[in-house]
Amino acid sequence: MHVVAFGSDAQVRLFGRDDVKRSIVAALAEGADGHGGSVVIVGEPGVGKTLLAAAASAEVPDAHVLRTACLPLATLAVPFLPLRGPFRDLAGSATSIDFDGSPGRVLESLDRVMDAATGAERIVLVIDDVQWADDATRDALLYLLSAPASRRVSMLATVRRSDDGEPHGIDLWLSHVERMRECTVISLGPLDRAATTDQITHLIGAAPYQSLVEEVWSHTRGFPYLTALVVAGLDARARSLPDALPRGLVDSVLANVRALGPVAVAVLSLLAIAGRPMSVAELHEVAAIAEGPGALSTNDVQTALALARRARITSPHGVGEWFAHPLTAEALAQNVTETQRRLWHSAFVSTRHDVDEGLDAEEVAWIADHAAAADDPVEAYSWALRAAEGAMRGEAFEQAAAFMHRAIRLRERVAGAAVQTEEELLTLHARAAGLAGALDDELASTERLLEIVDVDDTGRRAALTARRLLVRSAALQHYPSAEDVALLLELARRSPPGVDRAFAYGLAALWVEDSEVARFAAESNDPSNRTTIEPDLWSLVARVRAASVGGDEALVRSLSATARSRALDERDGLAYNIAAMESIFASAPSISEEVALAFRTHRTEASGILAHTFLAWFAMLEAGTWFDLGRWTDCAAALRVTIGAYPRRPVEIAVGTIAGWLALRQGRLEAAAGHFEVVAVLAARAGESLTSESAQARAELALDRGDLASATSDLRVAFERTAESDLGMLEPLLARALADARAASREEAVELARLLHAAEQAETLDSGDAPAFARSALRDAEVARADGEPSDAPWIRAADACRAAGMEWDEAYACRRCADALLSATPPDRATASVVVRRGLAIATRIGAAPLERALRELARFARIVVDTDTPAGGPDDETPAAELPGLTAREREIVALIVRGLTYSEIARELFVSEKTVSSHVSNILRKTGATNRIDLAVKATRLSSNPR
């Protein structure tokens, strides 16, 4: 046993534990106040018990925290050893307790010392890893826990449950603790995906790619300790983990395995190489094939698996055994030599070598992976083709594409008549990748096919050219130019009648000028251009497009329903998405609840049929619509649907922008910055600049941080990337930046005014478009603010227009600006401001707009407006805002804190025992030093700095 002292001022960062931490702090505070209350945290190793205990105990107010921990030093058995260190921190107690005396006298001495110490201060005793404590210490802890509740002491202990499944003294001790009325036992589980994402963000310093989050989660299952080891040293832009686990992680994970002995390590290593649950007989068979009959006996395998199960390293899975944690398998496999690994992989293939029938698709895929790992190209090629065929039959298209890609790579190493041609393999791969939504992979195979297909096969080349244009357009890599379409039409005209020709004409109808859409849709559906009785899917999609251009809404809906049904039958996600989009926008306004629900309806209709990539596209569009409407809970729910989508740049960029903007509006500025950084990296890798939406979001973040230079730069990019007809959407943000720049007398105001004027010149306002009317009203209100006219009237008009358009965040923002204007007027209109503040606060609170809620509450506190029972006039003491204002004296900081609370000059004078004239003089100096225009401006500046110190 050993005692380790914990630093009381260590900085602890928790993720996903806020609720449980608050409950622990409350319980400990109750106990330290003499009302009884101690906590025992129980959980598996690496789940974060120690960090949680440290964080919670550090937040118990006005408490003397004693920290200690136990280590499993089996050769040392000193009674009460974990308690000796912390009690030296109690004044005079070192000589009061003779820990080497009889246990009874030690307990009596503990009582006397605790009574004396708690009479002077509140005590919190934190003891980590009680499972390793000696029996005397556990008895003493029980004794302390059963002390009178009136004693001002509480205890926080962490316990790891036994790993080997056998009964131990700690289990009995826990059973006693659980029966104690004043003690709470908390079972701590792993983090969920969201909290793990937050932890990864903190560890790498940026919002992680979703592909990285999924891979880390599959390794660590939410155990914070393991996540920290897995992520250690990763670059902020990493999309995946390195092939090899960090050495420190491997050693940590395998410590319990190595303790079972070399035979168990060998058996478990073989199980890890198997890659799935295995029975004793199966493992013995493979070992005999690889090493010879005498290598591992059946008894060796049985004993090793029994030991592993007892140590909770493995557990039963069907008729076999598998690891309790996937990291154990990966760490064991990594430790096997390359020669041994290939030998075992080859042995696994040999067990199925003569089996031609009765293997399901999963079994075939498993053998195919072993054949590839054994580096036997003939076997690997044969099994890869069988696995791809099985995956296609089972509609596991992503897996089928992966096996076809493997077969293509192996083809050059395999000779023989049975080997398929490159064109055959590429065609199969392109088909599987397209069904899986793996557009980049489909495009690569399609482009290779165009290189090798006979130039005289015009029909095939027309179809391949059409598909290439479609996929490149869907991936936002390249929208078909007039030259691209002209080449496609030339190939189509030279093609013989058939599916390929109809397909080429059908896709051409998507990209020609509106005046020609009907013509080429008709060509695609002309019976003379096909060999089938019914038009193919893309001919139907062309008819949908033609009806949309023609303005026939009823026909669009009817044809779209038919085309979508065919697309689902054929699993064609691109055809489904295009037909659905034409139907959605045939009648509904672009930003409306109707459109958001339509996106959801089509996603639901296609769920379980189309690849997740195509569903994620609808979820992304739905999320963006909900965000524009201020329905942030719905927005977050839709964003969660995008998780797990096959990596696809357009979806990732759009999702990152929406997620970043959502984080920004909710006040999570660092998370927002991380999302925008990932978006910028994705755009740079594609050789593109930021999208207009991404640049606007970054500009708003820069404005919130007071960085006008960056905001102006991003708004310039947004202006350049926005179509002239859409510049009206940019005007409110341009006007807001202009107002901020003029208020700060910044030179950026000149360029911002130029951009705003250019946007206004291009605007064509539709009076029936409520969102456009609301944006126009917001622009006018911001322009009035920029011109130094702090009138409330423009902001009231803007708030009402935003309400009519369903733009809730913008309405709350307008209310905040309106209240500013009302309270800054001479004289202040406090009555109207009260109504406006409550209106804005109700919205901001409901949608979770933390920065707006905070600003409105500060205005309410300043103006002594009671908005709810949690915000009384005057508010609680909060001197932290003043600490962030530079150049102020101590007295001036006191006065700023009182101004933020909303106190008047006379109230401040009474609080500080000075005259009102002295207060007025101090305030004048503070306004001069801070550049604030009045007390409201000063309170807002102080609050902003305290919530986001630069």
N, C-alpha and C positions, 0 to 999 in steps of 0.2 A: 504493500500500500504506500501511496505517496501523496503528498498534498501539493497542489499547484495553485498559486495565487493568480487571480484574474485582475487585469488593470481595470480600475473602476471607470476610467474615462475613455475606454476604447470606443471607437466609432463603429457601430454595428449597422449593417444594411440588410433589411429583411425584404422579402418579396412574397406577396400573397398571404401574409400573416397578420394584417392590421387588426382584423376583428378579434382573433384569439389573443393577440398581444394586449388589446384594450381590456379584454375580460380578465387577463392575468394581472395587469396593473391595478385594476379596480379591486380584485380580491386581495392583492398584497397590501394595497393602501388601507383596506378595511382592517386587515390584521394588524398593521402597524399603528392604526388608530385605536386599537384596543377592542375591536369588535369581532375578532376571530377571522381567519382567512389565510389559508396556505394552499399551495398548488404543487402538484407533482405532474411533470410532463413525461409521458411514456411514448416510446417510438423506436423504430428500427435505426440501426447505425446509418449516419449520413443524411437523416431526414431533417436535421436542423434544430435539434433540441437545445444544444448549447448556445447557439446564436440567439434563439428566441428568448432563452432565459436571461442572457446578458442584456438584450434590448429591453425586455420588460422591466427587469429590476432597475435599470438605469433611469426609468421614467417614473418611479415611485417618488412622489414629491417629499422633500425634506426628510429623507431617510438615510440612516447610516447602513450601507450595504456591505455585508461581509461575504466574500466570495472564496470558494474552495472547490477542489475536485479530487477524485480518486483515480488512481491508475492500477492496472492489474499486475502488481509486482508480487507474485505468488510466494516468494521466499521471505517476504517481510510481513510479520504479523504483530504489529504494535497496536494495542487497543486505543481507540479514539483518535488515531493519527489524523484523519481528515479534519477533526474539530480543533486540534491544537493550534494550527496556524491562525485561523480567523479570530479566535478568542484573544490572541495577543493584541488585536486591534482595539479591544475594549479596555479603556483606561483602568489600570490596576488589577486586571483579571489574571495576568500571567502568574501572579503569586497566589491567587485565590483558589486555583484548581490544581489539584494534584492528580493528573491523568494516570499516573502509575499506581494510584491507590485502589481500593476496592471499588467495583462498579457502583455500588450503592452510594458511597461517599462522593464519587464523581458526579452522579446525577444530582445529589443534594447541592453540591458546589455549583453546578450549572444553573440550578434554580436560583441560588443566591445572586450569582453574577448577572443573570438575565433580569432579575427583579431590580437590581441596582442600576443596570445600564438603561433599561427601558423607562425608568423613572425620569431620566434626563433627556432621552431622545428616542426616536422611532428606529427599530432594528429590522432589517431584512437579511435573512441568512440564505445564501444561494450555494447549493452543493450539487456538483455535477457528477454524473455516472455513479449513482448510489449502488448499482448492481455490483460494483467492485469494492464496496465498503466492507469492513470487518463487522462481525455480528455485534460487537459492543457499540460501534458507531450507529448501526441501524437501531439498536435498542434505545440509544440516547435520542435519536431523531424522533422515534415514536413517542418517547417521554416528553420531548419538547412540543410535539404536535398536540399532545393531550393536555398541555398546560391550560390554565384558565384563559378564556377568550379575552378577558380584560387586559391581559399583558400586552404591551405595545410591541409585539414582535410577530413577524410572519416568516414563513419558510418557503423557498422555491427549490425544488429538487428535480433532477432529470434522471430517468431510468431507462436503460436498454433492456428489453425483454431477452431472456436467454435464447441463444442461437441454436442449441442442440436439441430442443424439444423435451429435455429432461426437467423434472421439477427441481427448483433451486430455492435457497433461502429468500431470494428477492421476490419470488412469487408469493410466498407466505407474507412477507413484509408488505407487499402491495395490497394483499387481501385485507390486512389490518387497516391500512391507510384508507382504502375505499369505504370502510365502514365508519370513518370518523366524520362527524357532522360538519365540522368547520373546514374540512379539507376537500379540495376539488382535484380530481384526477382527469387529465386531458390526454387523450390518445392522439398523437400528432401523425398525420399521414403525409405523403409526398405532395409537392406542389402540382397544381393543374398546368395545362399548357400556357395559359395566359401569364401566370406568375413566372413560369420557366422562361417565357419570352422576355419578361421584364428583367429577370436575372441575367440572361444572355446579353441584353441591351446594355446593362450596367457593366458587365465584364469586358465587352469588346468596344464599348464607347460609342455605339451607334445602333440604330434599329436593325435587327438582323434580317436576312432574307428568310422567307418562309421555308425554303428548302433546307436551310441550316437548322431552323427550329425543329422541323420534323425529324431530322436525322439525330439531333441531340436528344430529343424526347425518346426516340426509339432506343437509344443507348442507356439513358439514365432514368427513364420513367418518373421524372420529377424529383429525384433526390438531389437537393441543392449541393451537397458535398461532391457528388459525382459529376454534376453539371459543371462545377467550378474546375474540376480536374480535366474534364473533356475539352472545355473551351479555352483552357489556359494557353496563352500565346497566339491565339487565332487573330488574323487580320480582320479589321472591321468590315472588309468587303468580301469575306469568305462566303461562298454559297454552300459549302459542304465541309465535312470534317476531313482531316488527312486520312490516308489509307490505314496508317498505323496509329494505334492508341498511344498516348503519352506513357513513357516508362513508369512514371510515378503512379499513374492510374492503374496500370497492369499490376504492379506490385501490391497496391492497396487492395485491388479486387481479389487477387489470388492468395492473399495471406491465409484465409481460412481453408482454401483448397490444399495448399502445401502442408498445412498442419495435419492432414489426413494420411500423409505418407506417399511414397513414390508410386506404389501400385495404383492407389486411388487417383493420383494425378494422371497416370497413363490412361486409365479407363475413362476418366472424365475428359481428357484431351481427345480421345477417340470419339466420344459422344459429341464434343464440340465440333469436330470435323464433320460428323454426320449431318449436322445442321437441322435436325428435327428430332422429336422424341423417338427413342429406340428401346427395344426390349433387351433383356439379358441375352437371349438366344441370338438376336441379330448382332449385337456387339461381339459376342463370342465368335460367330461365324466370320465376320469381317476381320477380326484379329487373327483368326486361324489362316485365312487366305493371305493376309499381308505378312504375317510373321512366322507362320508355321503352327502346327497343332499345339505345341507346348508353350506358346507365348503367354497367353492369359487364359487361365482355366475359367470354367463357369463359376466356380466358387469365388475366384478373384473378382470377377465382375459383380456378382451378387453382393459380396462383402463391401466393395467400393461404393456401390450405389446405396447400400443401406447406411453406410457412414455419411455419405453426402446428404441423404434425405434427413438423417438425424440432425445434421448441422444446418439444415434448411438451405443447403446449396442447390439441391434438386427437389423435385416433387413429382408425384405421379401425373402422367398425361395419357389418358386412355390406357392402352396396354403397355405403354413404355414409360420412360423417365426423361425429364427435361429440366433445364436450369430454372431456378426461381427468378433469376434476373438475367436478361440477355447479355449484359456486359460480361458476365462470367464466361459465357461461351466464347465471346469474341476475344477476351484476354487469353483464354486457354489456347484457342486456335492460333493466335499470334505468336505464342511461345513454342509452337511445334516447328521443327526444322523443315526446310523446303523438301528435302528428300523424303522424310517421314510423311509429310503431308501428301505428296503425290502418290506414295505407296498406298496410303489409306484410301484416297479418292479412287484410285484404280480398283482397289478391292471392293468398294461399294458398287462400282459399275459391274464388276464380275458377278456380283450376287444376282443381277438382273439380265445378264448377257444372253441367256438362252430363253428368256421369257418374251414371247411375241404377242401373246394375247392376255387380256385381263388387267392390263396396267391402265389406271385412269390418268387423266391429263396432269394431275398434280404429281403423281409418281413419275411420269415420264419427264416432267420438268426437273424434278429432283435428280434423276439420273443424268439428265443433260448437263446440269450444273457440275456434277461430280466428274463427268467426262471432260468438260472444259478445264476444270481445275487440275485434272491428271495430265493435261497437256498431250492428249492423244487426239490428233486432228481428225482421223477417220471416224473414231467413235463419237467425238464431239460434234462433227458435222452431221452425222446420221441422227443422233439424238436431238440435236437442235432443230432439225426439220420436223421430226416427230413431235417435239414439244410445241413448235409453232403451229402445226396443224391442230393439235389438241387444244391449244389456247384459243385459236380462231373458232373452233366448234363450241367451246365454252364461253365465247364472247369476252375473253380476257385479252382485249386487243393490245393494250400496252405491253403485256407480257409476250404476246405473239410478235409484236414489232421488235422487241429486244432479241428474241430467239432468231428471227429472220436476219437481223443485223449481224448476229454472231455467225450465222451460216454464210453470209456474204463475205465476212472477213476470213473464214476458214476455207472458202472455196478454192483459193489459189494453192492451198497446201494439200488438197485432196485430188487425186487423179482417178479417172475411171469413167465408164459410160454412164453410170448412175448419177453423176453430178449434173445438176441442173445448170442451164445457161445463166449468165449474169443478168440478162434481161428478164428472165423468168423470176429470179430471186428479187430483183429490184422492184418488179411489178407487185409481187406479193408483199414486200416490205412497205412500199408506198401505200398500198391499200390498208394494211394493218395500222400504220402510223396515222393515216387520215382518220380512221375509225376511233383511234385512241386520243385524237386531238393533239397529237405530237406534230404540230405544223412544221417546225424546223426540220424534223427528220423526214417528213413526207416531201418537203421541198428539195432536200438534198438528193433523195432517190429520183424524184421527178426530173431534176436538172441533169443527173447522170444518164437517165433514160434518153433524154433529148440528144445527148452526145453520141449514143450508140445505136439508136433506132435508125433504120434505113431511111435515107433522105427521100426516097420515092414513095414511102408509105405515108402519104399526105394525111389520110384520115387519122392514123395513130399520132402523127406529129401535131395535127390540129387539136386533138383531145389533150395531149400532154401540154401543149402551149397554153391552152385555156385553163387547165388545172394549175399550172405554174403561176399564171397571172392571178387566179383566184386565191391561192394560198399566200402569195406574197402580199396581196391586198389585205387579206384577213389578218395577217401578222403585222400589218402596218409597216412593212418593209418598203413597199413600192406600190403606189396606186397606178393602174394602167394608164399610160399616156396614149395620145392619139395615134402615135406610131405603133405602139404595142397592139392596139385594137385593129389597126389597118392590116398588120401582119397576120393576126388571127383570122380576120375575115378573108384574106387572100387564101390562107390554108384551107379554110372551110369551103370556099368556092371550088377549090381544086380537089376536094375530097369526094369519094363516091358516097351515094346515099347510105345512111346507116346511123347507128347510135353516136358515133364519134362526130359526125357532121352536125347532127341536131344539138349535141352537147356544146360544140363550139359556137354555134349561132345563139344558143340560149344564154351562154355566159357573155357573149358580146353585147346582148341586149341590156346587160347591167351597166355597161360602161360607155355606150355611145351617147350622143346628144339626145335630149328628151324628144326632139322631133323625129328621131329615128328608132326609138325604142320599140314602138308598135310594129314597125317593118321587120326588124330582126326577131322579135318574139314570134311573129307570124312565120318567118322562115324556119325557126326552130320547131314549130308545131305543124309545118306543112308535111302531109303524109309522104310526099315525093322525096323528102330529105331524110327519111328514116325507113327502117325495115321492120319496125314493130307496129302493132295495131294501135296501141295506146302511146301517147307522148311520154317521153321519159321525165324524170323528176325535174331536171333543170329547164326543160321546156315549160313545165308548169310554173316554175319560179319566174321565168321570163314573162309569162302572161300576168303574173301578180304585179311585176314591175310595170308592165304596160298599163294595167288598170289603174295603178297608183298615179302614174304620170297623167293619165287621162282624167283623174279626179273622180272616178266611179267608186265611192267608198263601199257600197254594198257588194260590188263585184270583187273588190280587193279582199274583203273579209271572207267571202265564199271561196275564192281561189286559194287564199292563204290557208284556210282550214284544210283544203284538199292537199295542197303541197306539203303542209306540215305533217299530215298523216302519212303521206308517202315517204317523207324524209325520216320519220321515226321507223317506218318499216325497213328502210335501207340503212338506218343508223348514220345518216349523213347530217352531221351537226352544222356544217356551213350552210347547206340548203335550208335547214330548219330555221336557223338564226335570221337569214335574210328574209325569208317568207314572213316570219313573225314580226320583224321590225317594220316591214311595209304595212302590215296590218295595224300595229300599235300606233304608228304616227299618221295613219290615214285620217283620223278625226280628232284625237285627243291633243290638248296642248302639251308642249314638250316638258314642262315642269308642273306636274299635278299628281295628286294621289291616284287618279285613274291610271296614269302611265306607270307609276311605281307598282301598283297592284297587277297591272298587265304583265310587267316583267316577271313578277313573282309567279303569276298564273302559268306563263309559258315555261318557266323553269320547273315548276311542279309537274306540268304536263310531260316534260321530257326527262324528268328524274328517273333514274334506274334504266334508262334506255340509251341516252347519249353519254358520251365521255364527260367527265367532270369539267374539263376545259370549257366546253360549250355552256354548261350550267353556270360556271363561274363568270362567264361573260354577262349573262343575264343578271346574276347577283351583283356584279360590279355596277351595272347600269341602274339597278334598283337602289343600291346603296347611294349612288350619286344623286338620284332624285330625292330620296328621303333626306339626304344632307341639305340639299337646296331648300327643302320644305321645313327644315328645323326639326325633323322627326329623328332625333339622334339615336334613340334606342332601336328603332327600326333600321337605321343606317348601320349600327354596329352589328345587329343580327345578320343583315345581308352580307356585310364584310366577312363575317365568320364562315359563311358558305364558301367563300373563295379559297379558304385554306385547303391545301392539298391539291390544288389545280396543277396540272402538268406545267412546268416552267414555260411561260408565254409572255414575251415582253410587253405587248400592249396591255394585257390584263394587269401585270405586275406594276407597270407605271401608273395606270389609272387607280388601282387599289391603293398603292402607296401614297398617291396624291390625296385621295379621299381620307385615308386613315390619318395622314399628317394634318390635314385641315381640321378633321374632327378633334384630334389631340390639341391642336392650337386653340380652337374655340372652347375646349374644356379646360384650358389653362395648363396643359401638360406640354410646356414649351420644349423641353429637352427631347421628349418622345417625338414631337412634331419635327424638330430639326433632324432627328435620326431618320425619320421616314423620307424627308425631302432629300437627304444625302443619298439614300439608296436610289431614289428616283433619278437624281442627277447622274449617278454612276451608270444606271441602266441606259439612260439616254446617251451618255458619252460612249458606251460600248457599242451602241448601234450607230454611232457617227451622227447623232442628231443633237439639236439643242433642246431645251426644255419645251414641253407643251405649254400652251397659253395658260391652262388651268394650274399646272405645276408652278409656273412663274408667278401667277397671282397669289397662290398660297404662300410661297416663299416671301413675297412682298409684304403680305399681311403679318407674317411672323416677324419680319424685320421692323415693321411699324410698331408692333407690340413691344419690341425690345428697344425702341427708340433709335434704330439704325437707319436714318433717312437715306444715306448714301446707297446702302444695299437695296433698300426698298425701291429707290428710283431706278437702279440698274435692273432689278427684276421686272419692274413695271414696263421698262423699255422693251425687254424681251417679250413680255406678254402682249404688248401693243403690236410688235412686229409679227407675232405668231397668231394673232387673232384676225379672222376674216372681217372685212370691212362691215359687213352686215351684222356682225356680232359685237362690235365695239361698245355698244350700249351697255353690255354686261360688265365692262371694265370701268365705266365712268365713276361709280360710287367710290371705288378704291382709289382711283386717281385723284378724285376730289378730296378724299380723306387725307391722302398723303400731302396734297397741296396745302390743306388747312394746317396740318402739323408742321410743314416746312415754313410756312409764313409765320406761324406762332413762334417758331424758334429762330426766325430771321435767317434761314438757311438758303444758300445759293441754288440748291436743288429745286426751289420753287419755280424758277424760270423754265426749266425743262418740263416739269410736271404740268405747268400751265399750258405749255405748247402741246403736250400729248393730250391733255383734256380737251383743248380747243379742237384738235384734229378729230378726236373721237366724236365730239358733239356735231361737227360738220357732216360726219358720215352717218349719223343716227337717223333712222326712220321709225318714229314711234307709232305703234299701233295702239290706239286708245282702248281696244278691246283686250289687249294683252296685259293682264293684271301684274305679273312679275316685272314686265318692262316699265309699266307706269310707276311701280314701287321703286325701281332702280333710279328712275328719273327724279322722283321726289327726294330720294336719299342724296343724289348728286346735288340738287338745288340746295338742300340744307347744309351740306358740307361746303359748298361754294359760299354760302352766306357766312359760315364760320370762318372760311379763309379770308373773306373780305372784312372781317372784324365786326360783324353784325351778330352778336350773341342773342338772337331772337328765338323765342320758343316756338313761334308759329310754324316755321318751315319744318321743324322736327316733329311737331304734332301731326302735320300733314303726312310726313314720311312714315310715322308710326302707324297711322290709320291705313295708308296705302299698303304697307307691309302686311298688316293684319288681313286686308282684303285679298292679298296674294298668297297668304299662308306662309309667309317668310318670317318665322318666329324669332330667330336670332337677330335678324335685322330690325324687327320691331322692338326687341329689348334694347338693342344698341341705340336706336332712335330715342327711346325713353330715357336712357342714361344721359344722352346729349341734351335732351329737352330739360331734364331736371337740372343739369349744370347751368343752362341758360336762365332758368327760372330763379335759381338760388343766387346767381351772380347779378341779377337785375337790381336796380335801385328804385324803390325798396324791393327786397326779395319777396317773391310770391310763394310763400311757404305752403299755403293751402293747396294750390294747383300742383306744386312740386310733390306733395304727399301722395296725391292721386297718381301722378306719373311714375313716381318711384315704386309704389306698390304694384302698379301694372307691369312695369319692366321686371321687377324682382320676382313676381309670380311666374313669368315666362322663363327667366334665367334659371330659377330654381328647378322648374319642372323639366327643362331640357338639359340641365347639367352644365350650363355655361358659367363655370366657376369665376373667370375674370370679371365678367359682367355682373354677376351676383355680388362679388366682393366690392366692386366699384359702387354699386347701388347701395349696398349696406353702409359703406363709408359715408356716402352722401346723406343717408338717413341718420346716421349717428351724428354727423356734423350739424345737420339741421334739426336734430332732436325730433325726428319723425319716427314714431313707433310703428314698425312694420310687422312684427310678430312678437310673441312672448319671449323668443330667444334673443331679441335685439332691443332691450330697453333703452330709452333715451339716456345718453351718457355712456352706455356700454361698459364693458369690463376694462380694467386697466390694461394698457398695451403700449409699452414704451419702445417696442422694437422698431417701429417705423422711423423714429428720430435717429436711431443709431446708424442708419444708412445715409443720412444727409451729411455731406462733408462740410468742414469748416465751421461748425457750430460749437458754441461753448456748452458746458454741462447744463447751465440754466436754460439756454435756448433749446436744448434737446428736451428738457422737461416740459417747456411750454409747447413745443411741437406735439409731443405725446398727448397733452391735454387738449390741444386744438383738434387732433385726430379723433379724440373721444367726443368732441362736439361741445365742449365747455365754452361759455361766453367769457368776455374779458373780466367781468366782475367775479364769476365763478373761479377763473384761474387765479385771480388776485387773492380770493379767500383761501384757495387750496395752497398757495405758496406764501401766504402771509406778506403780500406786498400790495402796493397801490395799483389801481387800474391804469394810471399814467405810466407806471413802470412796465406793466404788461404791454401796453400799446407801444412803448419805445422798443421793447424787445422784439415784438412782432414786426415792426418796421425794419429792424436790422435783419431779421430772419428772411423777410421777403426780398430784401436787397441781396443777401448772400445766396439765396437759392434761385433767384430769378422768377419766383412765383408771382403771379399778378394779384392774388387775393388769398384769403384764408382757405377757400374751397380748393383753389389750385394747389396751395401748399399741402392740404390734407391728402389730395389725390396723389401728388408727387411722392409724399412720404410713404403712402400705402403701396404705390407701385414699386418703389425701391425696396420696400421690405419684403414684398412677395416675389420680386425678381431682381435681386441685387446684381449689378453689372460687375 
